[in-house]
Amino acid sequence: MPVPAPHPDARAVVTGASQNIGEALATELAARGHHLIVTARREEVLTALAARLTERYGVTVEVRAVDLADPAARGAFCDELAGRHVSILCANAGTATFGAVAKLDAQGEKDQVQLNVLGVHDLVLAVLPGMVERRAGGILISGSAAGNSPIPNNATYAATKAFVNTFSESLRGEVKPLGINVTVLAPGPVRTELPDPDEQSLVEKLIPDFLWIDTEYTAKVSLDGLERNKMRVVPGVTSKAMSVASGYAPRSIVTPIVGAVYKKLGGE
Ligand SMILES: NC(=O)c1ccc[n+]([C@@H]2O[C@H](COP(=O)([O-])OP(=O)(O)OC[C@H]3O[C@@H](n4cnc5c(N)ncnc54)[C@H](OP(=O)(O)O)[C@@H]3O)[C@@H](O)[C@H]2O)c1
């Protein structure tokens, strides 16, 4: 069953819409005629995006500046969504830390779980009853290839993505007969463009150019995948190869190698 067509009363919700994959998802949804609610913490960036999308595609774009790692702010946003006609949810916001958990800021790690896990789970639970009642809806969850296997020095992130990958693929089986599509996006490295060499993060410096996938392409294939109710979208040949390798290679051999690479990403 296709995801619901655009409707003046319906909204497609995109979290983490202020940059990269989330911005590309919001743009692609607007191009397909969907009215939007876009959210992230930086209100001014979202307001500028909303103005651009409304001007270019004639859609209504509502801005919600919400810190999804904050349980109270997230709860208030979920309460609003529960009462709205949400046709599509792109639960995309997520952050990653690199380095040994014992050395990382404990509050930062907890915030990452709040955002990457509960920022997905709570929002899905908020919109699901309405979708079930209408027997229509689309839920796209930004997971990651990082959720496929253990990653020392990226432990919290890998574990949060294992949660959302599994949650998405499990939920899909439950709601398919109810007319609701659920797809997990599980990419390898994705970015909008190569930043100036002086402004590149360590991750961007260490991952070779050919491994990166474009955000626009990622958004298109993700929304096409959701339309067809694909279980998992893995954009690009390199990501697919990485996914297959992590699925079949013995964990005891691969984990220390991967851990050593991520140790470098953590700056050691
Ligand atoms: N890019 C990749 O290579 C890649 C690969 C695999 C999986 N993914 C997953 O895909 C998703 C998007 O990745 P991305 O690279 O586009 O992310 P990104 O560039 O780091 O952007 C993260 C987005 O989340 C928002 N955000 C961060 N903390 C937040 C908070 N506490 N509350 C609300 N919003 C918050 C940010 O906006 P504000 O700063 O304005 O709040 C931003 O819009 C993530 O879930 C990520 O794990 C990405």
The ligand as an SDF file (V2000), in Angstrom:
LIG
                    3D

 48 52  0  0  0  0  0  0  0  0999 V2000
   25.1780   10.9890    7.9070 N   0  0  0  0  0  0  0  0  0  0  0  0
   25.5520    9.7310    8.0420 C   0  0  0  0  0  0  0  0  0  0  0  0
   26.6250    9.3720    7.6100 O   0  0  0  0  0  0  0  0  0  0  0  0
   24.6580    8.7270    8.7060 C   0  0  0  0  0  0  0  0  0  0  0  0
   24.9590    7.3740    8.5760 C   0  0  0  0  0  0  0  0  0  0  0  0
   24.1340    6.4350    9.1960 C   0  0  0  0  0  0  0  0  0  0  0  0
   23.0280    6.8600    9.9200 C   0  0  0  0  0  0  0  0  0  0  0  0
   22.7580    8.1840   10.0290 N   0  0  0  0  0  0  0  0  0  0  0  0
   21.6100    8.5900   10.8430 C   0  0  0  0  0  0  0  0  0  0  0  0
   20.7680    9.4340   10.0720 O   0  0  0  0  0  0  0  0  0  0  0  0
   20.2330   10.4620   10.8920 C   0  0  0  0  0  0  0  0  0  0  0  0
   20.5860   11.8230   10.3090 C   0  0  0  0  0  0  0  0  0  0  0  0
   21.9930   11.8950   10.1640 O   0  0  0  0  0  0  0  0  0  0  0  0
   22.7120   13.2580    9.7250 P   0  0  0  0  0  0  0  0  0  0  0  0
   24.1160   12.9320    9.3950 O   0  0  0  0  0  0  0  0  0  0  0  0
   21.8640   13.9820    8.7610 O   0  0  0  0  0  0  0  0  0  0  0  0
   22.7090   13.9990   11.1420 O   0  0  0  0  0  0  0  0  0  0  0  0
   23.3630   15.4070   11.5010 P   0  0  0  0  0  0  0  0  0  0  0  0
   23.9110   16.0770   10.3070 O   0  0  0  0  0  0  0  0  0  0  0  0
   24.2730   15.1930   12.6650 O   0  0  0  0  0  0  0  0  0  0  0  0
   22.0960   16.2050   11.9970 O   0  0  0  0  0  0  0  0  0  0  0  0
   21.4270   15.8020   13.1540 C   0  0  0  0  0  0  0  0  0  0  0  0
   20.0800   16.4870   13.1630 C   0  0  0  0  0  0  0  0  0  0  0  0
   19.4580   16.1880   14.4180 O   0  0  0  0  0  0  0  0  0  0  0  0
   19.1640   17.3940   15.1100 C   0  0  0  0  0  0  0  0  0  0  0  0
   19.4070   17.1880   16.5320 N   0  0  0  0  0  0  0  0  0  0  0  0
   20.5830   16.9100   17.1440 C   0  0  0  0  0  0  0  0  0  0  0  0
   20.4050   16.8460   18.4700 N   0  0  0  0  0  0  0  0  0  0  0  0
   19.0810   17.0790   18.6910 C   0  0  0  0  0  0  0  0  0  0  0  0
   18.2890   17.1660   19.8540 C   0  0  0  0  0  0  0  0  0  0  0  0
   18.8140   16.9940   21.0830 N   0  0  0  0  0  0  0  0  0  0  0  0
   16.9650   17.4130   19.7090 N   0  0  0  0  0  0  0  0  0  0  0  0
   16.4200   17.6040   18.4910 C   0  0  0  0  0  0  0  0  0  0  0  0
   17.1160   17.5490   17.3520 N   0  0  0  0  0  0  0  0  0  0  0  0
   18.4410   17.2990   17.4610 C   0  0  0  0  0  0  0  0  0  0  0  0
   20.1130   18.4330   14.5310 C   0  0  0  0  0  0  0  0  0  0  0  0
   19.5640   19.7250   14.5630 O   0  0  0  0  0  0  0  0  0  0  0  0
   19.8450   20.8150   15.7000 P   0  0  0  0  0  0  0  0  0  0  0  0
   21.3190   20.8470   15.9260 O   0  0  0  0  0  0  0  0  0  0  0  0
   19.3010   22.0690   15.0950 O   0  0  0  0  0  0  0  0  0  0  0  0
   19.0570   20.3520   16.8790 O   0  0  0  0  0  0  0  0  0  0  0  0
   20.1890   17.9890   13.0650 C   0  0  0  0  0  0  0  0  0  0  0  0
   19.1000   18.4900   12.3440 O   0  0  0  0  0  0  0  0  0  0  0  0
   20.7610   10.2270   12.2830 C   0  0  0  0  0  0  0  0  0  0  0  0
   19.8460    9.4810   13.0390 O   0  0  0  0  0  0  0  0  0  0  0  0
   22.0100    9.4200   12.0430 C   0  0  0  0  0  0  0  0  0  0  0  0
   22.3780    8.6080   13.1420 O   0  0  0  0  0  0  0  0  0  0  0  0
   23.5400    9.1290    9.4440 C   0  0  0  0  0  0  0  0  0  0  0  0
  1  2  1  0
  2  3  2  0
  2  4  1  0
  4  5  1  0
  4 48  2  0
  5  6  2  0
  6  7  1  0
  7  8  2  0
  8  9  1  0
  8 48  1  0
  9 10  1  0
  9 46  1  0
 10 11  1  0
 11 12  1  0
 11 44  1  0
 12 13  1  0
 13 14  1  0
 14 15  2  0
 14 16  1  0
 14 17  1  0
 17 18  1  0
 18 19  2  0
 18 20  1  0
 18 21  1  0
 21 22  1  0
 22 23  1  0
 23 24  1  0
 23 42  1  0
 24 25  1  0
 25 26  1  0
 25 36  1  0
 26 27  1  0
 26 35  1  0
 27 28  2  0
 28 29  1  0
 29 30  1  0
 29 35  2  0
 30 31  1  0
 30 32  2  0
 32 33  1  0
 33 34  2  0
 34 35  1  0
 36 37  1  0
 36 42  1  0
 37 38  1  0
 38 39  2  0
 38 40  1  0
 38 41  1  0
 42 43  1  0
 44 45  1  0
 44 46  1  0
 46 47  1  0
M  CHG  2   8   1  16  -1
M  END
$$$$
